[in-house]
Amino acid sequence: MSVLDRPYEDVWSPRRARIVAVALALVFVVIVGRSAWVVFNSPVRADSGGAVAEVAVRRADIVDREGQLLVTTLQGWSLAADPSAIWDVREVVDGLKTVFPTINTKQITDLLSDKKRRFVWIRRGVSERERKSVKDLGVEALRFVEEPQRVYPNGSLAGHLLGYTNVDGDGLEGIEKIFDERLKQGGEPLRLTIDASVQFVLEEELQGALAQFDMQGATGMVIDVHTGAVRAIASWPFSDPRKRGVEPAAAKTNRALNVRMELGSIYKPLTVAAALEAGELKATDRFNVSAPVKIGSTTVRDPHPLPNASSVTASDIIIHSSNIGSSLIAQRIGPEKLKAFLGNVGLLGGMTIKGPQTASPLTPSEWDQTAMATVAFGHGISVSPLSFAMTYTPFATGGELVTPVFLEPIDPATIQHKRVMSKETADLVLAMLRRTVVEGSGKLAEAPGYEVAGKTGTAEKPTPDGYDPNRNITSFAAIFPASRPQFVVLVVLDEAQPRTGVVRTASVTAAMIAGKVIARAAPLLDVHPVTSTVEAASLRTTEGTP
Amino acid sequence: MNRLVMIGGLVVVAGLAVAVYRAKLGAEETQGRVDGLKGEVAKTEKDIAVMRAEEAYLTRPERIGPLARDRLGLEPASPDQYTASEALKQRLGEERLTLPAPEAVAPAQTPASPAQQ
């Protein structure tokens, strides 16, 4: 007789049956409860695959104002090795040497000889070709690790500004360093104010200057006067971010931001504006600049005599770039007022920039008559080219100084405007600058249709033994178009020596480069050329000088 | 009766255990599909990033400028190629004025026949 055939009471007592029933019921409740918990409360797995995790921490791209990709992150390969699995270190090193000729043989040999280690990096960031060549070596102990790598599709374009990261993706220079935290968060690309096309034009013209001049360095920039947006900024020799700082010192130096320079006569319009604002100068006032003048302990001379030098206006002083005239104008307002004006336009420091910082200025230790006389024509004061370029924005905006901006989008409410001169002063100086290009030292800067207004600057370079007459910084600061100013352009050449001829003043060096940049960049910046009729009318209304 | 209840209960519990097991398997399978899709998304995003980098490389001004000039004969616009829209309208208007209206076109003059001479 089987258990099932026996009477129930014989097999299961009611009490046992109840215990089993309760136990089963508990199991049932537990299963149902657990099922419900799984359905409603089970946490979503945070780690749902390596590939997804990689995307989550992908460093953000950097793009130009139009969305053109400047920097991105791609998955690349790095080469590693397991020293404990290598039998013949020398054979492996010799093989690696055929793929990476510049490899440090001793260093790699030491690394691979350490049998206690299971993992060592051989090279971070290898190309596909190198990867294939290493695979062809057939060394089992060598393996590739996929990891993110920063890629710069435009090569050295805007290299100084963009900067670079180390192999671990930490920003070390430029935008990569300044906005490192933001970039590490990933997400939307970081959009710069730079326009890649204008940047290219600027860099090509600076590079092209080499065909005509032997020079030590150059820098240039294009700035929107209404927003402060930096549309292009370059320093030659260019820096290639792909080299991660392994470059000659000259290429590492960002002359636009980090070098202080005495920029010479491009200061003269500031001196004139300071005097006009102080009420110590009128457009019709006349000066005698026919002979050198002694101010303080310095004697100021003009390298070339001016036409009608015994009676010239402030306009003539700008147009023909008279050092004597500029010093005489400064003498009217005195060193303190000149200092205050230059401080007001940001040349004595204190300008707040959300982005790359500029070198702090080097200013006279004592603002006496001598300092005033030389600063009036751009000597004895050294600032970064970007700091100086911003001082021309008031001439273009009717008197308001703007701060450089590097990031888009630009909220109109956050643009920093600071009134530093009256509209009358700004318009008057702008007209002088336009005449400087039409009939003065800046003729080579003219870009037909774009009404270039600007000023040349030629400054001898300071040395421990005084100024060297054979080594110049030549510069041209420009505004265009003069009848409705939209952009400031600054070009500075370091020791530009024409390959033919002997003249090396800014009128034939920096002015010409600035003109070429404007002629090519203006259409890219949607600046429509103006007719000569419009320009003539504009000049008539703004020109206050006889 | 009690025996039937007991057997029924065992069957229900067994059925529930199977159901939970299958649900778990299904969830894992679904999770696997989700992971697979996420992997595909990641791969696609990676491919897009590569293609964007390639696009940026191929469209860099340094390359496009010479191509546009040499292959297409394009040059940057010169200032004399610009004109105000008003001037354009005026110019178009003038040209229309100089064009003969269709109805005003005079019939072609045929050479006089010798008979008419």
Chai-1 contact restraints between the chains, C-beta under 6 A:
chainA,res_idxA,chainB,res_idxB,connection_type,confidence,min_distance_angstrom,max_distance_angstrom,comment,restraint_id
A,L24,B,G9,contact,1.0,0.0,6.0,A-B,restraint_1
A,F28,B,V13,contact,1.0,0.0,6.0,A-B,restraint_2
A,I31,B,L16,contact,1.0,0.0,6.0,A-B,restraint_3
A,S35,B,V20,contact,1.0,0.0,6.0,A-B,restraint_4
A,S48,B,D35,contact,1.0,0.0,6.0,A-B,restraint_5
A,S48,B,K38,contact,1.0,0.0,6.0,A-B,restraint_6
A,G49,B,D35,contact,1.0,0.0,6.0,A-B,restraint_7
A,G49,B,K38,contact,1.0,0.0,6.0,A-B,restraint_8
A,G49,B,G39,contact,1.0,0.0,6.0,A-B,restraint_9
A,A51,B,G39,contact,1.0,0.0,6.0,A-B,restraint_10
A,A51,B,A42,contact,1.0,0.0,6.0,A-B,restraint_11
A,V52,B,K38,contact,1.0,0.0,6.0,A-B,restraint_12
A,V52,B,A42,contact,1.0,0.0,6.0,A-B,restraint_13
A,V55,B,A42,contact,1.0,0.0,6.0,A-B,restraint_14
A,V55,B,E45,contact,1.0,0.0,6.0,A-B,restraint_15
A,L69,B,R52,contact,1.0,0.0,6.0,A-B,restraint_16
A,L69,B,A56,contact,1.0,0.0,6.0,A-B,restraint_17
A,T72,B,A49,contact,1.0,0.0,6.0,A-B,restraint_18
A,T72,B,A53,contact,1.0,0.0,6.0,A-B,restraint_19
A,L74,B,A49,contact,1.0,0.0,6.0,A-B,restraint_20
A,L74,B,V50,contact,1.0,0.0,6.0,A-B,restraint_21
A,Q75,B,K46,contact,1.0,0.0,6.0,A-B,restraint_22
A,V151,B,A53,contact,1.0,0.0,6.0,A-B,restraint_23
A,P153,B,A53,contact,1.0,0.0,6.0,A-B,restraint_24
A,P153,B,A56,contact,1.0,0.0,6.0,A-B,restraint_25
A,P153,B,Y57,contact,1.0,0.0,6.0,A-B,restraint_26
A,N154,B,R60,contact,1.0,0.0,6.0,A-B,restraint_27
A,S197,B,P61,contact,1.0,0.0,6.0,A-B,restraint_28
A,F200,B,P61,contact,1.0,0.0,6.0,A-B,restraint_29
A,P448,B,P79,contact,1.0,0.0,6.0,A-B,restraint_30
A,G449,B,P79,contact,1.0,0.0,6.0,A-B,restraint_31
A,P523,B,P76,contact,1.0,0.0,6.0,A-B,restraint_32
A,P523,B,A77,contact,1.0,0.0,6.0,A-B,restraint_33
A,H528,B,Y82,contact,1.0,0.0,6.0,A-B,restraint_34
A,P529,B,P79,contact,1.0,0.0,6.0,A-B,restraint_35
A,P529,B,Y82,contact,1.0,0.0,6.0,A-B,restraint_36
